[in-house]
Every structure is written in C-alpha cells, then in structure tokens.
Amino acid sequence: MKRLKNKDANGQRIHVADKVRIVGVPELAGMAPKYRAESLPVFQYLVGKYKRVEEFDQFGFAWLRFKIRKGPNAGYHSVAIEPYLLKVVTARRND
C-alpha cells in the first residue's frame, strides 16, 4: 500500500498534535461486515467534531483517540483515518 500524504482536505499539511475537524467518513467496504457495523457509527459520530492528531502510522493514516460519553457507542475509541477526511483548525503547539 502506498503511503498517504499528510495533507488535509484543503491540501494543508497536517502534523502530530494539530487540531483537526473531521469532514468525512472513510470508505469501509473492505472491512468484514461485523467490524464495519462496529466502526461506521463511530466514524459517523466523529463527523463535524474537533480532535487532535495523536500520530501517523506507516501508511500515513492519522490516529485519533477520544471518548464517546453517552449512547450505544460510549467508551474509549482509537481510529485511523485518511488525512484527506480532515481539515486543520489550529497548528500544533510548540511546547
């Protein structure tokens, strides 16, 4: 698999610790139906939300970690998402 570029939906470079807005749901057609049924509602929950990028994996996917507080999908989640489904809101912090 070719590594994805760390560019958001507008072509802006994404870095670890950047705050991003999730603007789309990934194509999950390659997943087994059981896992797609578990993952799709979590990705749908994320659309329109703001999260920080925790890391990028070897394929270029951005990893987001977050908690859903209420509902059937409540709990801690960790997802990998294509950078082109994100928009950078604020650049990383220089701590």
GULOMI-454618 format. One record per residue (C-alpha): chain; residue number from 1; x, y, z negated. Coordinates in Angstrom, 3 decimals, m for minus. Example, Ala and Ser with C-alpha at 12.3 -4.5 7.8 and 13.67 -1.06 7.14 Angstrom:
# residues 2
@cadena:A	num:1	east:12.300	north:m4.500	up:m7.800
@cadena:A	num:2	east:13.670	north:m1.060	up:m7.140
This chain:
# residues 95
@cadena:A	num:1	east:0.000	north:0.000	up:0.000
@cadena:A	num:2	east:1.275	north:3.437	up:0.930
@cadena:A	num:3	east:1.714	north:5.837	up:m1.987
@cadena:A	num:4	east:m0.884	north:8.625	up:m2.128
@cadena:A	num:5	east:0.317	north:12.237	up:m2.137
@cadena:A	num:6	east:m0.162	north:14.192	up:m5.377
@cadena:A	num:7	east:m2.401	north:16.738	up:m3.629
@cadena:A	num:8	east:m5.903	north:17.695	up:m4.734
@cadena:A	num:9	east:m8.988	north:18.236	up:m2.560
@cadena:A	num:10	east:m7.652	north:21.693	up:m1.607
@cadena:A	num:11	east:m4.129	north:20.488	up:m0.850
@cadena:A	num:12	east:m2.691	north:21.906	up:m4.086
@cadena:A	num:13	east:m0.019	north:19.800	up:m5.772
@cadena:A	num:14	east:m1.102	north:18.027	up:m8.985
@cadena:A	num:15	east:1.321	north:17.446	up:m11.859
@cadena:A	num:16	east:1.083	north:15.438	up:m15.053
@cadena:A	num:17	east:m0.750	north:17.495	up:m17.728
@cadena:A	num:18	east:m2.648	north:19.588	up:m15.171
@cadena:A	num:19	east:m6.304	north:20.121	up:m15.980
@cadena:A	num:20	east:m8.443	north:18.915	up:m13.083
@cadena:A	num:21	east:m12.119	north:18.821	up:m12.142
@cadena:A	num:22	east:m13.359	north:15.513	up:m10.757
@cadena:A	num:23	east:m15.197	north:16.207	up:m7.475
@cadena:A	num:24	east:m15.986	north:12.740	up:m6.160
@cadena:A	num:25	east:m16.406	north:9.047	up:m6.808
@cadena:A	num:26	east:m13.847	north:6.626	up:m5.344
@cadena:A	num:27	east:m14.805	north:4.005	up:m2.791
@cadena:A	num:28	east:m15.224	north:0.840	up:m4.865
@cadena:A	num:29	east:m16.141	north:m1.536	up:m2.021
@cadena:A	num:30	east:m13.010	north:m3.646	up:m2.567
@cadena:A	num:31	east:m13.944	north:m4.452	up:m6.155
@cadena:A	num:32	east:m15.773	north:m7.562	up:m7.269
@cadena:A	num:33	east:m19.476	north:m6.792	up:m7.874
@cadena:A	num:34	east:m19.152	north:m7.346	up:m11.641
@cadena:A	num:35	east:m16.340	north:m4.817	up:m12.000
@cadena:A	num:36	east:m17.961	north:m2.360	up:m9.588
@cadena:A	num:37	east:m21.121	north:m2.422	up:m11.747
@cadena:A	num:38	east:m18.997	north:m1.552	up:m14.804
@cadena:A	num:39	east:m16.854	north:1.096	up:m13.095
@cadena:A	num:40	east:m19.343	north:3.005	up:m10.951
@cadena:A	num:41	east:m21.324	north:4.551	up:m13.861
@cadena:A	num:42	east:m18.072	north:5.693	up:m15.495
@cadena:A	num:43	east:m16.881	north:7.393	up:m12.299
@cadena:A	num:44	east:m20.329	north:8.943	up:m11.789
@cadena:A	num:45	east:m20.163	north:10.299	up:m15.356
@cadena:A	num:46	east:m16.833	north:11.960	up:m14.533
@cadena:A	num:47	east:m18.028	north:13.956	up:m11.517
@cadena:A	num:48	east:m18.055	north:17.636	up:m12.469
@cadena:A	num:49	east:m16.079	north:17.041	up:m15.685
@cadena:A	num:50	east:m12.674	north:18.507	up:m16.525
@cadena:A	num:51	east:m9.841	north:16.239	up:m17.689
@cadena:A	num:52	east:m6.047	north:16.314	up:m17.961
@cadena:A	num:53	east:m3.909	north:14.076	up:m15.795
@cadena:A	num:54	east:m2.059	north:11.681	up:m18.093
@cadena:A	num:55	east:0.241	north:10.127	up:m15.479
@cadena:A	num:56	east:0.600	north:8.943	up:m11.907
@cadena:A	num:57	east:1.137	north:5.281	up:m11.123
@cadena:A	num:58	east:3.406	north:3.750	up:m8.468
@cadena:A	num:59	east:0.609	north:4.065	up:m5.862
@cadena:A	num:60	east:0.013	north:7.768	up:m6.533
@cadena:A	num:61	east:m3.269	north:7.361	up:m8.418
@cadena:A	num:62	east:m3.901	north:9.892	up:m11.196
@cadena:A	num:63	east:m4.726	north:8.303	up:m14.563
@cadena:A	num:64	east:m7.329	north:9.919	up:m16.789
@cadena:A	num:65	east:m8.111	north:8.835	up:m20.353
@cadena:A	num:66	east:m11.270	north:10.010	up:m22.068
@cadena:A	num:67	east:m14.129	north:9.134	up:m24.376
@cadena:A	num:68	east:m17.814	north:8.929	up:m23.492
@cadena:A	num:69	east:m19.617	north:9.770	up:m26.722
@cadena:A	num:70	east:m23.176	north:8.588	up:m26.035
@cadena:A	num:71	east:m25.132	north:6.226	up:m23.857
@cadena:A	num:72	east:m24.627	north:2.750	up:m22.457
@cadena:A	num:73	east:m21.054	north:3.527	up:m21.378
@cadena:A	num:74	east:m19.981	north:5.022	up:m24.709
@cadena:A	num:75	east:m16.403	north:4.345	up:m25.703
@cadena:A	num:76	east:m12.843	north:4.990	up:m24.601
@cadena:A	num:77	east:m12.041	north:4.732	up:m20.915
@cadena:A	num:78	east:m8.948	north:4.863	up:m18.759
@cadena:A	num:79	east:m9.344	north:5.193	up:m14.994
@cadena:A	num:80	east:m7.116	north:5.583	up:m11.967
@cadena:A	num:81	east:m8.480	north:7.939	up:m9.315
@cadena:A	num:82	east:m7.283	north:9.199	up:m5.966
@cadena:A	num:83	east:m5.820	north:12.728	up:m6.225
@cadena:A	num:84	east:m7.944	north:13.982	up:m3.307
@cadena:A	num:85	east:m11.024	north:13.473	up:m5.515
@cadena:A	num:86	east:m9.691	north:16.080	up:m7.963
@cadena:A	num:87	east:m9.268	north:19.871	up:m7.979
@cadena:A	num:88	east:m6.575	north:21.545	up:m10.066
@cadena:A	num:89	east:m8.086	north:24.014	up:m12.539
@cadena:A	num:90	east:m5.085	north:25.017	up:m14.638
@cadena:A	num:91	east:m1.463	north:24.165	up:m14.131
@cadena:A	num:92	east:0.478	north:22.071	up:m16.599
@cadena:A	num:93	east:1.604	north:23.503	up:m19.869
@cadena:A	num:94	east:5.306	north:24.293	up:m20.214
@cadena:A	num:95	east:5.785	north:23.152	up:m23.813
